[in-house]
Structures are given as structure tokens and as C-alpha cells.
């Protein structure tokens, strides 16, 4: 079971920052999850929200975003910087958000990322289907907000091998169906550390949470 730090180790640092990613590496998480968006000039940054500094991120250039200082003195990292930071040190799950140029993203991934270490995910089925064509060497996951009626059909329709399901909606039947299709189940959406123990009772393949320290301790306790 993979222990995946949601946007890095956010209990110590703001999410999607170099500091949060370094903390996740130091903690010993198996992987980290981060958000990827495209700038107005076709570069890629690691940031979650649609707006930054009261401006739409997609309307700003990479240099403009680089000049912004976030609360606490943190900054928005470029995708290449984060890939270099994590390469051969920790796995990565890139949640692909608002993009115009998937070709540009794939070029960076092929130049800077190891497909054995980096996976791609999104809530957008069409986007994941396109990535399955453009970057078949990278493992791909579709993220859902509620369990699909037919999870296996959904995975096949968008060319994905991983289903990302919110914790409250996962059950043994869903996990078994996905596993029988040769695919994986990751859980996300944990609101409190106490929910981690319940999730570990399922035969899932990964936990994406803000509590990677709790997951680590609980997995160690269970041997």
C-alpha cells in the first residue's frame, strides 16, 4: 500500500511548495501528490487554485508567477524544478488540472521524469484518454467524487489503470471489481486522521492524505 502525501507534508508547510515536498521526502512517504497547471506562456507550474494573487493563473506568464510571494514567504515552483527535486527520491502523482497543451506537458515529462516514478491523474475523463494516447508509458488514474456505476468500464473508457475514490465511498465490492480488472484503487478525501484506520481495513493500493505521518505509523504498527 502506497503512502502518498497530498500536496506534500502539509502539516508543516503550505501545500505544493518545495518545502512541503522536501518534508514528505524526509518523512519517508512513498510518493507525493501535486497539482499541475499551465501558464499563459505555455510553461507549467505546481499550484492548486485557479487564481493567485487575485489574478487568474492561466492569464499570467511563468515569470509573473515567479515574482509572486505567497503568504509566509513561499513561492510557486515550476514543474521542472519539482520533477528534479523528486527524481529517484520519491514517487509522484501529478494531478493534471487546467491545461491547453498536453503535448508540451508530455515533452517535459519524457525529458525530466521516470515513468516508473511518476503517475498522472485527473477528474477529466477526456483528458486522461488523450494522455493515454500521448503518454502511454506513464501510469494513469481517473479521480472521481463519487463511486461510478461501473468502475471497470470507466477505467477502460479513459485508458486508466488507477481509480481514485473518496474514502467514504470505497467498499470491498468496488475494490474487488477493480482488482479483478487488473487495476488499482487509491483513496483520498480524508478529513481527519482517525479515518485512516478504517481505510486500512480495505485491500486498497494507496492512500492520498494530509496525514502521511499517521499512515506511516499505522502501517508500521500493522507490520
BADREN-831816 format. One record per residue (C-alpha): x, y, z; residue in three letters; residue number from 1. Coordinates in pm, 1 decimal. Layout:
<node x="X" y="Y" z="Z" residuo="ALA" num="NUM"/>
...
***
This chain:
<node x="0.0" y="0.0" z="0.0" residuo="UNK" num="1"/>
<node x="143.4" y="336.1" z="-103.7" residuo="UNK" num="2"/>
<node x="153.6" y="623.3" z="144.1" residuo="UNK" num="3"/>
<node x="100.1" y="932.4" z="-75.3" residuo="UNK" num="4"/>
<node x="140.4" y="1278.7" z="77.4" residuo="UNK" num="5"/>
<node x="-132.1" y="1510.6" z="-54.1" residuo="UNK" num="6"/>
<node x="47.8" y="1819.1" z="-189.5" residuo="UNK" num="7"/>
<node x="348.0" y="1722.3" z="21.1" residuo="UNK" num="8"/>
<node x="362.1" y="1717.1" z="400.5" residuo="UNK" num="9"/>
<node x="113.4" y="1997.9" z="460.1" residuo="UNK" num="10"/>
<node x="105.2" y="1975.8" z="838.1" residuo="UNK" num="11"/>
<node x="435.4" y="2160.6" z="840.1" residuo="UNK" num="12"/>
<node x="435.3" y="2366.5" z="521.4" residuo="UNK" num="13"/>
<node x="184.9" y="2505.2" z="268.9" residuo="UNK" num="14"/>
<node x="84.2" y="2251.4" z="5.8" residuo="UNK" num="15"/>
<node x="250.0" y="2240.7" z="-335.3" residuo="UNK" num="16"/>
<node x="566.2" y="2410.3" z="-211.1" residuo="UNK" num="17"/>
<node x="923.2" y="2285.9" z="-234.3" residuo="UNK" num="18"/>
<node x="934.8" y="2286.5" z="144.2" residuo="UNK" num="19"/>
<node x="628.3" y="2060.7" z="172.4" residuo="UNK" num="20"/>
<node x="776.4" y="1820.7" z="-82.7" residuo="UNK" num="21"/>
<node x="1111.0" y="1806.2" z="97.5" residuo="UNK" num="22"/>
<node x="924.1" y="1736.4" z="421.3" residuo="UNK" num="23"/>
<node x="736.2" y="1447.5" z="258.2" residuo="UNK" num="24"/>
<node x="1066.2" y="1304.3" z="138.5" residuo="UNK" num="25"/>
<node x="1215.2" y="1344.0" z="485.6" residuo="UNK" num="26"/>
<node x="914.3" y="1172.8" z="639.9" residuo="UNK" num="27"/>
<node x="965.7" y="869.3" z="419.5" residuo="UNK" num="28"/>
<node x="638.1" y="884.0" z="226.2" residuo="UNK" num="29"/>
<node x="623.7" y="656.6" z="-77.5" residuo="UNK" num="30"/>
<node x="501.1" y="932.2" z="-307.5" residuo="UNK" num="31"/>
<node x="360.0" y="1282.2" z="-312.1" residuo="UNK" num="32"/>
<node x="63.6" y="1425.3" z="-499.5" residuo="UNK" num="33"/>
<node x="76.5" y="1770.5" z="-657.1" residuo="UNK" num="34"/>
<node x="-127.5" y="1985.7" z="-896.0" residuo="UNK" num="35"/>
<node x="-6.5" y="2095.9" z="-1239.0" residuo="UNK" num="36"/>
<node x="-136.7" y="2397.2" z="-1430.5" residuo="UNK" num="37"/>
<node x="-30.5" y="2581.5" z="-1744.4" residuo="UNK" num="38"/>
<node x="72.7" y="2946.7" z="-1755.5" residuo="UNK" num="39"/>
<node x="-19.3" y="3199.1" z="-2023.9" residuo="UNK" num="40"/>
<node x="314.4" y="3141.5" z="-2199.0" residuo="UNK" num="41"/>
<node x="289.5" y="2762.8" z="-2207.4" residuo="UNK" num="42"/>
<node x="500.1" y="2678.3" z="-1902.8" residuo="UNK" num="43"/>
<node x="384.8" y="2451.1" z="-1620.9" residuo="UNK" num="44"/>
<node x="365.4" y="2533.7" z="-1251.1" residuo="UNK" num="45"/>
<node x="272.5" y="2335.6" z="-943.0" residuo="UNK" num="46"/>
<node x="-24.8" y="2510.0" z="-784.7" residuo="UNK" num="47"/>
<node x="-379.8" y="2412.7" z="-692.9" residuo="UNK" num="48"/>
<node x="-610.5" y="2715.2" z="-710.5" residuo="UNK" num="49"/>
<node x="-741.4" y="2873.0" z="-1028.7" residuo="UNK" num="50"/>
<node x="-644.2" y="3219.5" z="-902.8" residuo="UNK" num="51"/>
<node x="-325.0" y="3351.2" z="-748.9" residuo="UNK" num="52"/>
<node x="-274.9" y="3697.9" z="-601.3" residuo="UNK" num="53"/>
<node x="-632.5" y="3785.5" z="-715.4" residuo="UNK" num="54"/>
<node x="-547.1" y="3703.2" z="-1077.7" residuo="UNK" num="55"/>
<node x="-633.0" y="3402.7" z="-1293.2" residuo="UNK" num="56"/>
<node x="-326.1" y="3182.9" z="-1301.4" residuo="UNK" num="57"/>
<node x="-375.5" y="3087.1" z="-1664.9" residuo="UNK" num="58"/>
<node x="-355.4" y="3453.5" z="-1767.1" residuo="UNK" num="59"/>
<node x="-14.1" y="3507.8" z="-1606.4" residuo="UNK" num="60"/>
<node x="326.5" y="3422.1" z="-1750.5" residuo="UNK" num="61"/>
<node x="571.0" y="3198.8" z="-1569.5" residuo="UNK" num="62"/>
<node x="790.5" y="3497.0" z="-1483.6" residuo="UNK" num="63"/>
<node x="493.1" y="3687.5" z="-1341.7" residuo="UNK" num="64"/>
<node x="403.0" y="3391.1" z="-1123.5" residuo="UNK" num="65"/>
<node x="766.6" y="3358.4" z="-1021.5" residuo="UNK" num="66"/>
<node x="758.7" y="3715.3" z="-891.5" residuo="UNK" num="67"/>
<node x="467.4" y="3639.8" z="-657.3" residuo="UNK" num="68"/>
<node x="547.2" y="3570.8" z="-293.6" residuo="UNK" num="69"/>
<node x="287.5" y="3359.0" z="-117.6" residuo="UNK" num="70"/>
<node x="185.7" y="3407.7" z="244.2" residuo="UNK" num="71"/>
<node x="471.6" y="3306.9" z="469.9" residuo="UNK" num="72"/>
<node x="733.4" y="3387.9" z="207.6" residuo="UNK" num="73"/>
<node x="677.8" y="3076.0" z="-3.7" residuo="UNK" num="74"/>
<node x="673.0" y="3066.9" z="-384.7" residuo="UNK" num="75"/>
<node x="511.8" y="2870.7" z="-666.3" residuo="UNK" num="76"/>
<node x="754.5" y="2612.8" z="-810.0" residuo="UNK" num="77"/>
<node x="792.0" y="2523.9" z="-1174.4" residuo="UNK" num="78"/>
<node x="712.6" y="2166.0" z="-1272.9" residuo="UNK" num="79"/>
<node x="1068.4" y="2100.1" z="-1390.3" residuo="UNK" num="80"/>
<node x="1200.9" y="2206.1" z="-1050.9" residuo="UNK" num="81"/>
<node x="970.7" y="1967.7" z="-866.8" residuo="UNK" num="82"/>
<node x="1049.9" y="1678.3" z="-1101.2" residuo="UNK" num="83"/>
<node x="1422.7" y="1733.7" z="-1044.9" residuo="UNK" num="84"/>
<node x="1372.2" y="1757.7" z="-668.7" residuo="UNK" num="85"/>
<node x="1183.4" y="1428.3" z="-650.5" residuo="UNK" num="86"/>
<node x="1361.4" y="1219.8" z="-914.6" residuo="UNK" num="87"/>
<node x="1490.0" y="894.5" z="-765.3" residuo="UNK" num="88"/>
<node x="1394.0" y="1019.7" z="-417.2" residuo="UNK" num="89"/>
<node x="1015.6" y="981.0" z="-402.7" residuo="UNK" num="90"/>
<node x="731.9" y="880.3" z="-632.8" residuo="UNK" num="91"/>
<node x="494.9" y="1141.6" z="-772.7" residuo="UNK" num="92"/>
<node x="129.0" y="1163.5" z="-869.8" residuo="UNK" num="93"/>
<node x="63.4" y="1466.8" z="-1088.7" residuo="UNK" num="94"/>
<node x="-296.3" y="1584.5" z="-1086.5" residuo="UNK" num="95"/>
<node x="-334.3" y="1746.9" z="-1425.6" residuo="UNK" num="96"/>
<node x="-565.6" y="2046.2" z="-1399.1" residuo="UNK" num="97"/>
<node x="-624.3" y="2338.7" z="-1635.1" residuo="UNK" num="98"/>
<node x="-404.1" y="2279.2" z="-1941.4" residuo="UNK" num="99"/>
<node x="-411.3" y="2377.4" z="-2305.6" residuo="UNK" num="100"/>
<node x="-101.4" y="2199.0" z="-2431.4" residuo="UNK" num="101"/>
<node x="-82.8" y="1833.9" z="-2333.0" residuo="UNK" num="102"/>
<node x="193.3" y="1786.8" z="-2589.7" residuo="UNK" num="103"/>
<node x="406.0" y="2039.0" z="-2401.4" residuo="UNK" num="104"/>
<node x="347.9" y="1860.5" z="-2072.3" residuo="UNK" num="105"/>
<node x="438.7" y="1524.3" z="-2222.3" residuo="UNK" num="106"/>
<node x="763.9" y="1665.2" z="-2367.3" residuo="UNK" num="107"/>
<node x="869.3" y="1779.7" z="-2020.0" residuo="UNK" num="108"/>
<node x="774.5" y="1450.3" z="-1860.9" residuo="UNK" num="109"/>
<node x="969.7" y="1249.1" z="-2115.3" residuo="UNK" num="110"/>
<node x="1274.6" y="1469.8" z="-2065.6" residuo="UNK" num="111"/>
<node x="1263.1" y="1503.5" z="-1686.7" residuo="UNK" num="112"/>
<node x="1059.5" y="1216.4" z="-1535.9" residuo="UNK" num="113"/>
<node x="1099.4" y="843.7" z="-1490.5" residuo="UNK" num="114"/>
<node x="774.6" y="663.4" z="-1585.6" residuo="UNK" num="115"/>
<node x="845.1" y="415.3" z="-1306.8" residuo="UNK" num="116"/>
<node x="826.6" y="700.4" z="-1055.0" residuo="UNK" num="117"/>
<node x="561.3" y="938.5" z="-1192.0" residuo="UNK" num="118"/>
<node x="190.0" y="880.3" z="-1247.1" residuo="UNK" num="119"/>
<node x="-75.2" y="1111.0" z="-1394.2" residuo="UNK" num="120"/>
<node x="-428.6" y="1172.5" z="-1272.8" residuo="UNK" num="121"/>
<node x="-728.5" y="1395.5" z="-1334.9" residuo="UNK" num="122"/>
<node x="-1102.6" y="1429.0" z="-1277.4" residuo="UNK" num="123"/>
<node x="-1138.4" y="1479.8" z="-1655.4" residuo="UNK" num="124"/>
<node x="-1202.6" y="1153.6" z="-1842.2" residuo="UNK" num="125"/>
<node x="-1140.6" y="1308.1" z="-2182.2" residuo="UNK" num="126"/>
<node x="-808.5" y="1450.0" z="-2072.1" residuo="UNK" num="127"/>
<node x="-695.3" y="1113.7" z="-1935.1" residuo="UNK" num="128"/>
<node x="-799.5" y="938.3" z="-2255.3" residuo="UNK" num="129"/>
<node x="-586.7" y="1183.9" z="-2453.1" residuo="UNK" num="130"/>
<node x="-292.0" y="1127.8" z="-2217.0" residuo="UNK" num="131"/>
<node x="-330.1" y="752.3" z="-2266.1" residuo="UNK" num="132"/>
<node x="-260.3" y="818.1" z="-2633.8" residuo="UNK" num="133"/>
<node x="15.6" y="1075.3" z="-2586.2" residuo="UNK" num="134"/>
<node x="198.6" y="921.2" z="-2290.8" residuo="UNK" num="135"/>
<node x="113.2" y="550.7" z="-2266.3" residuo="UNK" num="136"/>
<node x="433.1" y="479.0" z="-2073.2" residuo="UNK" num="137"/>
<node x="307.6" y="671.2" z="-1766.6" residuo="UNK" num="138"/>
<node x="56.9" y="508.3" z="-1532.8" residuo="UNK" num="139"/>
<node x="-271.8" y="699.9" z="-1533.2" residuo="UNK" num="140"/>
<node x="-555.9" y="738.6" z="-1288.1" residuo="UNK" num="141"/>
<node x="-908.3" y="878.2" z="-1308.0" residuo="UNK" num="142"/>
<node x="-1025.1" y="1059.7" z="-995.5" residuo="UNK" num="143"/>
<node x="-1393.8" y="1057.4" z="-903.0" residuo="UNK" num="144"/>
<node x="-1600.4" y="1241.9" z="-644.2" residuo="UNK" num="145"/>
<node x="-1846.8" y="954.6" z="-602.2" residuo="UNK" num="146"/>
<node x="-1828.3" y="586.7" z="-699.1" residuo="UNK" num="147"/>
<node x="-1908.8" y="522.9" z="-1066.5" residuo="UNK" num="148"/>
<node x="-2185.3" y="282.1" z="-1153.6" residuo="UNK" num="149"/>
<node x="-1936.4" y="66.1" z="-1341.2" residuo="UNK" num="150"/>
<node x="-1580.9" y="147.8" z="-1227.2" residuo="UNK" num="151"/>
<node x="-1416.7" y="-102.5" z="-1461.1" residuo="UNK" num="152"/>
<node x="-1595.7" y="38.5" z="-1765.3" residuo="UNK" num="153"/>
<node x="-1490.1" y="387.7" z="-1665.0" residuo="UNK" num="154"/>
<node x="-1126.6" y="286.3" z="-1629.8" residuo="UNK" num="155"/>
<node x="-1129.4" y="122.2" z="-1971.7" residuo="UNK" num="156"/>
<node x="-1307.1" y="413.7" z="-2138.4" residuo="UNK" num="157"/>
<node x="-1040.7" y="664.7" z="-2034.3" residuo="UNK" num="158"/>
<node x="-736.2" y="439.7" z="-2062.1" residuo="UNK" num="159"/>
<node x="-653.6" y="439.9" z="-1690.6" residuo="UNK" num="160"/>
<node x="-515.4" y="179.1" z="-1453.6" residuo="UNK" num="161"/>
<node x="-593.3" y="352.1" z="-1122.2" residuo="UNK" num="162"/>
<node x="-926.0" y="463.8" z="-974.3" residuo="UNK" num="163"/>
<node x="-906.9" y="745.3" z="-717.3" residuo="UNK" num="164"/>
<node x="-1212.9" y="724.7" z="-489.1" residuo="UNK" num="165"/>
<node x="-1310.9" y="939.2" z="-187.8" residuo="UNK" num="166"/>
<node x="-1269.4" y="745.2" z="136.2" residuo="UNK" num="167"/>
<node x="-1637.7" y="739.5" z="243.2" residuo="UNK" num="168"/>
<node x="-1745.9" y="571.1" z="-80.8" residuo="UNK" num="169"/>
<node x="-1499.2" y="282.8" z="-101.0" residuo="UNK" num="170"/>
<node x="-1613.7" y="-68.1" z="-13.6" residuo="UNK" num="171"/>
<node x="-1496.4" y="-425.5" z="-62.1" residuo="UNK" num="172"/>
<node x="-1715.8" y="-480.9" z="-368.3" residuo="UNK" num="173"/>
<node x="-1569.7" y="-183.0" z="-557.4" residuo="UNK" num="174"/>
<node x="-1212.4" y="-273.4" z="-462.6" residuo="UNK" num="175"/>
<node x="-1260.7" y="-635.2" z="-566.8" residuo="UNK" num="176"/>
<node x="-1410.2" y="-539.9" z="-905.0" residuo="UNK" num="177"/>
<node x="-1123.0" y="-302.7" z="-984.0" residuo="UNK" num="178"/>
<node x="-861.0" y="-555.1" z="-875.0" residuo="UNK" num="179"/>
<node x="-1016.6" y="-830.3" z="-1084.9" residuo="UNK" num="180"/>
<node x="-973.2" y="-599.0" z="-1385.8" residuo="UNK" num="181"/>
<node x="-601.2" y="-572.1" z="-1305.8" residuo="UNK" num="182"/>
<node x="-627.3" y="-212.4" z="-1185.9" residuo="UNK" num="183"/>
<node x="-558.4" y="-30.2" z="-859.1" residuo="UNK" num="184"/>
<node x="-764.2" y="168.0" z="-606.4" residuo="UNK" num="185"/>
<node x="-634.1" y="479.6" z="-432.6" residuo="UNK" num="186"/>
<node x="-839.0" y="652.3" z="-162.2" residuo="UNK" num="187"/>
<node x="-847.7" y="1025.9" z="-98.3" residuo="UNK" num="188"/>
<node x="-1067.9" y="1277.6" z="85.3" residuo="UNK" num="189"/>
<node x="-968.0" y="1205.4" z="445.2" residuo="UNK" num="190"/>
<node x="-1088.7" y="1482.9" z="674.4" residuo="UNK" num="191"/>
<node x="-934.1" y="1357.3" z="996.7" residuo="UNK" num="192"/>
<node x="-657.0" y="1117.0" z="1097.6" residuo="UNK" num="193"/>
<node x="-899.8" y="876.6" z="1262.4" residuo="UNK" num="194"/>
<node x="-1038.8" y="778.7" z="921.8" residuo="UNK" num="195"/>
<node x="-705.1" y="627.9" z="822.8" residuo="UNK" num="196"/>
<node x="-757.2" y="316.4" z="1034.3" residuo="UNK" num="197"/>
<node x="-1088.6" y="244.7" z="863.8" residuo="UNK" num="198"/>
<node x="-929.8" y="276.9" z="521.2" residuo="UNK" num="199"/>
<node x="-656.7" y="29.6" z="608.3" residuo="UNK" num="200"/>
<node x="-923.2" y="-233.8" z="662.4" residuo="UNK" num="201"/>
<node x="-980.1" y="-239.3" z="285.7" residuo="UNK" num="202"/>
<node x="-747.3" y="-411.1" z="38.5" residuo="UNK" num="203"/>
<node x="-659.0" y="-82.6" z="-130.7" residuo="UNK" num="204"/>
<node x="-336.1" y="6.8" z="-307.1" residuo="UNK" num="205"/>
<node x="-272.4" y="364.0" z="-195.3" residuo="UNK" num="206"/>
<node x="-383.2" y="636.7" z="44.1" residuo="UNK" num="207"/>
<node x="-359.9" y="1002.3" z="-62.6" residuo="UNK" num="208"/>
<node x="-389.1" y="1210.5" z="252.5" residuo="UNK" num="209"/>
<node x="-279.7" y="1511.3" z="453.9" residuo="UNK" num="210"/>
<node x="-169.2" y="1267.0" z="724.1" residuo="UNK" num="211"/>
<node x="120.7" y="1068.3" z="575.9" residuo="UNK" num="212"/>
<node x="280.4" y="1052.5" z="920.5" residuo="UNK" num="213"/>
<node x="-28.5" y="878.5" z="1059.6" residuo="UNK" num="214"/>
<node x="-41.3" y="638.3" z="764.5" residuo="UNK" num="215"/>
<node x="326.6" y="556.6" z="810.1" residuo="UNK" num="216"/>
<node x="286.6" y="487.4" z="1181.8" residuo="UNK" num="217"/>
<node x="-26.9" y="278.7" z="1132.6" residuo="UNK" num="218"/>
<node x="127.9" y="69.6" z="856.9" residuo="UNK" num="219"/>
<node x="435.3" y="10.5" z="1074.1" residuo="UNK" num="220"/>
<node x="213.8" y="-89.7" z="1365.2" residuo="UNK" num="221"/>
<node x="34.7" y="-343.4" z="1147.6" residuo="UNK" num="222"/>
<node x="362.5" y="-483.0" z="1020.2" residuo="UNK" num="223"/>
***
